[in-house]
Amino acid sequence: MKKNDLFIVKVKSAHEGQVFLALDEKQEIIIAKKFLPAGLQENEELIVEFYTQKQYQDRKKNIGEAILKEILGK
């Protein structure tokens, strides 16, 4: 599903530790429940983002720096 340039999937069902996510009418992803937010319910929508390992590390660093600046009042 696409809404406002976001990659959104809908929770179809969950069975035996696996969650079935609908991308559209014909495609779905099966993923282990442990990788998803706790308390997820059927028909809820998830926003999916993809990062390279470097992008992920840079993002964590930038968030940490922003929080530190906020705490220190800079």
N, CA, C and O atoms as a GROMACS GRO file, in nm:
protein
  296
    1MET      N    1   0.084  -0.117   0.000
    1MET     CA    2   0.000   0.000   0.000
    1MET      C    3   0.089   0.124   0.000
    1MET      O    4   0.198   0.122   0.056
    2LYS      N    5   0.042   0.229  -0.062
    2LYS     CA    6   0.120   0.351  -0.065
    2LYS      C    7   0.030   0.467  -0.025
    2LYS      O    8  -0.074   0.492  -0.087
    3LYS      N    9   0.072   0.537   0.077
    3LYS     CA   10   0.000   0.655   0.123
    3LYS      C   11   0.103   0.764   0.146
    3LYS      O   12   0.193   0.747   0.229
    4ASN      N   13   0.091   0.873   0.075
    4ASN     CA   14   0.183   0.985   0.095
    4ASN      C   15   0.329   0.943   0.088
    4ASN      O   16   0.410   0.986   0.171
    5ASP      N   17   0.363   0.860  -0.009
    5ASP     CA   18   0.500   0.813  -0.030
    5ASP      C   19   0.555   0.731   0.086
    5ASP      O   20   0.677   0.720   0.101
    6LEU      N   21   0.469   0.674   0.167
    6LEU     CA   22   0.512   0.582   0.274
    6LEU      C   23   0.488   0.439   0.227
    6LEU      O   24   0.393   0.413   0.152
    7PHE      N   25   0.572   0.348   0.270
    7PHE     CA   26   0.553   0.207   0.241
    7PHE      C   27   0.477   0.149   0.360
    7PHE      O   28   0.532   0.132   0.469
    8ILE      N   29   0.350   0.119   0.338
    8ILE     CA   30   0.263   0.075   0.447
    8ILE      C   31   0.215  -0.068   0.419
    8ILE      O   32   0.174  -0.100   0.308
    9VAL      N   33   0.222  -0.152   0.521
    9VAL     CA   34   0.171  -0.288   0.512
    9VAL      C   35   0.064  -0.307   0.619
    9VAL      O   36   0.066  -0.241   0.723
   10LYS      N   37  -0.029  -0.396   0.591
   10LYS     CA   38  -0.138  -0.423   0.686
   10LYS      C   39  -0.123  -0.562   0.745
   10LYS      O   40  -0.093  -0.658   0.674
   11VAL      N   41  -0.143  -0.573   0.875
   11VAL     CA   42  -0.136  -0.702   0.943
   11VAL      C   43  -0.261  -0.783   0.906
   11VAL      O   44  -0.374  -0.745   0.937
   12LYS      N   45  -0.237  -0.896   0.839
   12LYS     CA   46  -0.347  -0.984   0.800
   12LYS      C   47  -0.382  -1.080   0.912
   12LYS      O   48  -0.497  -1.093   0.952
   13SER      N   49  -0.279  -1.150   0.963
   13SER     CA   50  -0.302  -1.249   1.067
   13SER      C   51  -0.170  -1.287   1.132
   13SER      O   52  -0.062  -1.250   1.084
   14ALA      N   53  -0.181  -1.362   1.242
   14ALA     CA   54  -0.062  -1.412   1.312
   14ALA      C   55  -0.088  -1.556   1.354
   14ALA      O   56  -0.194  -1.589   1.406
   15HIS      N   57   0.011  -1.642   1.328
   15HIS     CA   58   0.000  -1.784   1.363
   15HIS      C   59   0.136  -1.837   1.404
   15HIS      O   60   0.234  -1.818   1.332
   16GLU      N   61   0.143  -1.902   1.519
   16GLU     CA   62   0.263  -1.973   1.563
   16GLU      C   63   0.389  -1.888   1.554
   16GLU      O   64   0.492  -1.933   1.503
   17GLY      N   65   0.382  -1.765   1.602
   17GLY     CA   66   0.498  -1.679   1.606
   17GLY      C   67   0.531  -1.609   1.477
   17GLY      O   68   0.632  -1.538   1.468
   18GLN      N   69   0.448  -1.627   1.376
   18GLN     CA   70   0.469  -1.559   1.248
   18GLN      C   71   0.353  -1.465   1.220
   18GLN      O   72   0.238  -1.493   1.254
   19VAL      N   73   0.386  -1.351   1.157
   19VAL     CA   74   0.284  -1.253   1.123
   19VAL      C   75   0.281  -1.239   0.972
   19VAL      O   76   0.385  -1.232   0.906
   20PHE      N   77   0.161  -1.235   0.917
   20PHE     CA   78   0.141  -1.221   0.773
   20PHE      C   79   0.102  -1.076   0.745
   20PHE      O   80   0.000  -1.027   0.792
   21LEU      N   81   0.186  -1.009   0.666
   21LEU     CA   82   0.166  -0.868   0.634
   21LEU      C   83   0.128  -0.854   0.488
   21LEU      O   84   0.197  -0.907   0.401
   22ALA      N   85   0.019  -0.784   0.458
   22ALA     CA   86  -0.025  -0.764   0.321
   22ALA      C   87   0.038  -0.638   0.263
   22ALA      O   88   0.028  -0.530   0.320
   23LEU      N   89   0.105  -0.656   0.148
   23LEU     CA   90   0.158  -0.542   0.075
   23LEU      C   91   0.052  -0.484  -0.018
   23LEU      O   92   0.039  -0.363  -0.034
   24ASP      N   93  -0.021  -0.574  -0.079
   24ASP     CA   94  -0.133  -0.537  -0.166
   24ASP      C   95  -0.222  -0.661  -0.177
   24ASP      O   96  -0.212  -0.752  -0.094
   25GLU      N   97  -0.307  -0.666  -0.276
   25GLU     CA   98  -0.400  -0.779  -0.289
   25GLU      C   99  -0.330  -0.911  -0.322
   25GLU      O  100  -0.382  -1.018  -0.290
   26LYS      N  101  -0.211  -0.903  -0.385
   26LYS     CA  102  -0.145  -1.024  -0.433
   26LYS      C  103  -0.016  -1.060  -0.360
   26LYS      O  104   0.033  -1.172  -0.374
   27GLN      N  105   0.040  -0.968  -0.283
   27GLN     CA  106   0.168  -0.993  -0.220
   27GLN      C  107   0.158  -0.982  -0.068
   27GLN      O  108   0.083  -0.901  -0.014
   28GLU      N  109   0.236  -1.067  -0.002
   28GLU     CA  110   0.243  -1.058   0.143
   28GLU      C  111   0.384  -1.096   0.190
   28GLU      O  112   0.459  -1.163   0.119
   29ILE      N  113   0.416  -1.051   0.309
   29ILE     CA  114   0.542  -1.083   0.373
   29ILE      C  115   0.509  -1.163   0.498
   29ILE      O  116   0.416  -1.130   0.571
   30ILE      N  117   0.585  -1.268   0.522
   30ILE     CA  118   0.572  -1.344   0.645
   30ILE      C  119   0.697  -1.315   0.727
   30ILE      O  120   0.809  -1.336   0.679
   31ILE      N  121   0.678  -1.268   0.849
   31ILE     CA  122   0.790  -1.227   0.933
   31ILE      C  123   0.770  -1.277   1.075
   31ILE      O  124   0.657  -1.289   1.122
   32ALA      N  125   0.879  -1.306   1.143
   32ALA     CA  126   0.870  -1.350   1.283
   32ALA      C  127   0.813  -1.238   1.369
   32ALA      O  128   0.852  -1.122   1.356
   33LYS      N  129   0.722  -1.273   1.456
   33LYS     CA  130   0.655  -1.176   1.544
   33LYS      C  131   0.753  -1.096   1.628
   33LYS      O  132   0.726  -0.981   1.661
   34LYS      N  133   0.868  -1.157   1.663
   34LYS     CA  134   0.966  -1.090   1.750
   34LYS      C  135   1.023  -0.963   1.688
   34LYS      O  136   1.078  -0.879   1.759
   35PHE      N  137   1.013  -0.947   1.556
   35PHE     CA  138   1.067  -0.829   1.489
   35PHE      C  139   0.967  -0.713   1.482
   35PHE      O  140   1.002  -0.605   1.435
   36LEU      N  141   0.847  -0.735   1.528
   36LEU     CA  142   0.741  -0.635   1.516
   36LEU      C  143   0.705  -0.577   1.653
   36LEU      O  144   0.736  -0.637   1.756
   37PRO      N  145   0.638  -0.461   1.654
   37PRO     CA  146   0.600  -0.399   1.781
   37PRO      C  147   0.509  -0.491   1.864
   37PRO      O  148   0.425  -0.562   1.810
   38ALA      N  149   0.528  -0.486   1.993
   38ALA     CA  150   0.444  -0.564   2.085
   38ALA      C  151   0.299  -0.515   2.078
   38ALA      O  152   0.274  -0.397   2.056
   39GLY      N  153   0.207  -0.607   2.096
   39GLY     CA  154   0.066  -0.571   2.100
   39GLY      C  155   0.003  -0.544   1.965
   39GLY      O  156  -0.108  -0.490   1.958
   40LEU      N  157   0.070  -0.579   1.859
   40LEU     CA  158   0.019  -0.557   1.724
   40LEU      C  159  -0.109  -0.637   1.702
   40LEU      O  160  -0.117  -0.753   1.742
   41GLN      N  161  -0.209  -0.575   1.640
   41GLN     CA  162  -0.338  -0.640   1.618
   41GLN      C  163  -0.366  -0.655   1.469
   41GLN      O  164  -0.310  -0.582   1.387
   42GLU      N  165  -0.453  -0.748   1.435
   42GLU     CA  166  -0.495  -0.764   1.296
   42GLU      C  167  -0.554  -0.634   1.244
   42GLU      O  168  -0.619  -0.560   1.318
   43ASN      N  169  -0.530  -0.608   1.116
   43ASN     CA  170  -0.577  -0.489   1.043
   43ASN      C  171  -0.504  -0.360   1.079
   43ASN      O  172  -0.534  -0.255   1.022
   44GLU      N  173  -0.409  -0.366   1.171
   44GLU     CA  174  -0.327  -0.247   1.196
   44GLU      C  175  -0.231  -0.229   1.080
   44GLU      O  176  -0.195  -0.325   1.012
   45GLU      N  177  -0.191  -0.105   1.059
   45GLU     CA  178  -0.096  -0.075   0.952
   45GLU      C  179   0.039  -0.040   1.010
   45GLU      O  180   0.050   0.025   1.114
   46LEU      N  181   0.143  -0.085   0.941
   46LEU     CA  182   0.280  -0.058   0.980
   46LEU      C  183   0.348   0.022   0.870
   46LEU      O  184   0.327  -0.003   0.751
   47ILE      N  185   0.430   0.118   0.909
   47ILE     CA  186   0.511   0.192   0.814
   47ILE      C  187   0.647   0.122   0.809
   47ILE      O  188   0.709   0.100   0.913
   48VAL      N  189   0.692   0.087   0.690
   48VAL     CA  190   0.816   0.014   0.672
   48VAL      C  191   0.920   0.105   0.608
   48VAL      O  192   0.892   0.173   0.509
   49GLU      N  193   1.040   0.106   0.667
   49GLU     CA  194   1.150   0.182   0.612
   49GLU      C  195   1.269   0.089   0.597
   49GLU      O  196   1.288  -0.001   0.679
   50PHE      N  197   1.348   0.110   0.494
   50PHE     CA  198   1.467   0.029   0.470
   50PHE      C  199   1.590   0.117   0.479
   50PHE      O  200   1.592   0.228   0.426
   51TYR      N  201   1.693   0.068   0.546
   51TYR     CA  202   1.819   0.138   0.561
   51TYR      C  203   1.934   0.042   0.535
   51TYR      O  204   1.924  -0.077   0.563
   52THR      N  205   2.043   0.095   0.480
   52THR     CA  206   2.165   0.017   0.477
   52THR      C  207   2.220   0.017   0.619
   52THR      O  208   2.175   0.097   0.702
   53GLN      N  209   2.315  -0.069   0.649
   53GLN     CA  210   2.375  -0.073   0.782
   53GLN      C  211   2.437   0.063   0.816
   53GLN      O  212   2.423   0.110   0.928
   54LYS      N  213   2.505   0.125   0.720
   54LYS     CA  214   2.568   0.255   0.743
   54LYS      C  215   2.462   0.362   0.770
   54LYS      O  216   2.478   0.443   0.861
   55GLN      N  217   2.356   0.363   0.691
   55GLN     CA  218   2.250   0.461   0.712
   55GLN      C  219   2.188   0.446   0.851
   55GLN      O  220   2.158   0.545   0.917
   56TYR      N  221   2.170   0.321   0.895
   56TYR     CA  222   2.113   0.295   1.027
   56TYR      C  223   2.205   0.348   1.136
   56TYR      O  224   2.158   0.412   1.230
   57GLN      N  225   2.335   0.321   1.125
   57GLN     CA  226   2.430   0.368   1.225
   57GLN      C  227   2.436   0.522   1.227
   57GLN      O  228   2.440   0.582   1.334
   58ASP      N  229   2.437   0.583   1.109
   58ASP     CA  230   2.438   0.730   1.101
   58ASP      C  231   2.312   0.789   1.164
   58ASP      O  232   2.318   0.891   1.232
   59ARG      N  233   2.200   0.725   1.140
   59ARG     CA  234   2.072   0.773   1.197
   59ARG      C  235   2.076   0.766   1.350
   59ARG      O  236   2.035   0.860   1.418
   60LYS      N  237   2.123   0.653   1.403
   60LYS     CA  238   2.134   0.639   1.549
   60LYS      C  239   2.225   0.747   1.607
   60LYS      O  240   2.193   0.806   1.710
   61LYS      N  241   2.337   0.772   1.542
   61LYS     CA  242   2.431   0.874   1.588
   61LYS      C  243   2.367   1.013   1.586
   61LYS      O  244   2.381   1.089   1.681
   62ASN      N  245   2.298   1.045   1.478
   62ASN     CA  246   2.233   1.176   1.467
   62ASN      C  247   2.124   1.195   1.573
   62ASN      O  248   2.112   1.304   1.629
   63ILE      N  249   2.048   1.092   1.599
   63ILE     CA  250   1.944   1.101   1.702
   63ILE      C  251   2.008   1.120   1.839
   63ILE      O  252   1.962   1.202   1.919
   64GLY      N  253   2.115   1.043   1.867
   64GLY     CA  254   2.185   1.057   1.995
   64GLY      C  255   2.241   1.196   2.014
   64GLY      O  256   2.230   1.254   2.122
   65GLU      N  257   2.302   1.251   1.910
   65GLU     CA  258   2.357   1.386   1.918
   65GLU      C  259   2.247   1.490   1.942
   65GLU      O  260   2.265   1.583   2.020
   66ALA      N  261   2.135   1.474   1.874
   66ALA     CA  262   2.023   1.569   1.890
   66ALA      C  263   1.968   1.564   2.033
   66ALA      O  264   1.935   1.668   2.090
   67ILE      N  265   1.957   1.445   2.089
   67ILE     CA  266   1.907   1.431   2.227
   67ILE      C  267   2.005   1.495   2.325
   67ILE      O  268   1.964   1.565   2.417
   68LEU      N  269   2.132   1.470   2.305
   68LEU     CA  270   2.234   1.528   2.392
   68LEU      C  271   2.232   1.680   2.386
   68LEU      O  272   2.242   1.747   2.489
   69LYS      N  273   2.219   1.736   2.266
   69LYS     CA  274   2.211   1.882   2.251
   69LYS      C  275   2.089   1.937   2.322
   69LYS      O  276   2.095   2.044   2.382
   70GLU      N  277   1.979   1.866   2.314
   70GLU     CA  278   1.855   1.910   2.382
   70GLU      C  279   1.874   1.910   2.532
   70GLU      O  280   1.832   2.003   2.601
   71ILE      N  281   1.935   1.806   2.584
   71ILE     CA  282   1.958   1.794   2.728
   71ILE      C  283   2.052   1.904   2.777
   71ILE      O  284   2.030   1.965   2.882
   72LEU      N  285   2.157   1.929   2.701
   72LEU     CA  286   2.256   2.029   2.740
   72LEU      C  287   2.214   2.172   2.705
   72LEU      O  288   2.280   2.268   2.744
   73GLY      N  289   2.104   2.184   2.633
   73GLY     CA  290   2.053   2.317   2.599
   73GLY      C  291   2.135   2.390   2.494
   73GLY      O  292   2.144   2.512   2.497
   74LYS      N  293   2.194   2.316   2.404
   74LYS     CA  294   2.275   2.378   2.297
   74LYS      C  295   2.197   2.389   2.169
   74LYS      O  296   2.249   2.438   2.069
   0.00000   0.00000   0.00000
